[in-house]
């Protein structure tokens, strides 16, 4: 009988020591592109390959980083990206190029087929920032694009795009909403640039 009492006490002690981890919320990067008719034909005979975007190592992880003040950086403990930002932003750029229909065809980086042009992307910033006392926040997106001639590797055109959007709710969800809006603006600017390049 004593054996069962000790066993019951042991089970209660072990169950009392265990902590329940709250679930981690995953967020998707999903830009909204405005539909615009583009009557530009300068690139319709050219194919373009979208290289995997370059970025800092923090954007090659599912961790959601945010900045605090001028120099501090932290990671949300209960929120993360559904896909690595570096890869997700590359996919968004491929989606943009397919929608604006300025090129003969669009190839992803892993494609073995040859292309006339290569698009290189550098994600300079893709992060939510708080002021020192966390009373306000904004999302900042900075993306540099460069179009290279596939044969000569010479730069045909290059430009940097930036958008800063204030965050409505001071949490990870608000940051993601603002980042998606800022990315949508950057992609809209990029679409106009592609149109100018193809004139």
Helices and strands as residue ranges (DSSP letters): H 2-17, E 25-27, E 47-50, E 54-55, G 57-60, E 63-68, E 72-81, H 85-100, E 105-108, E 117-130, E 137-149, E 155-166, H 172-197
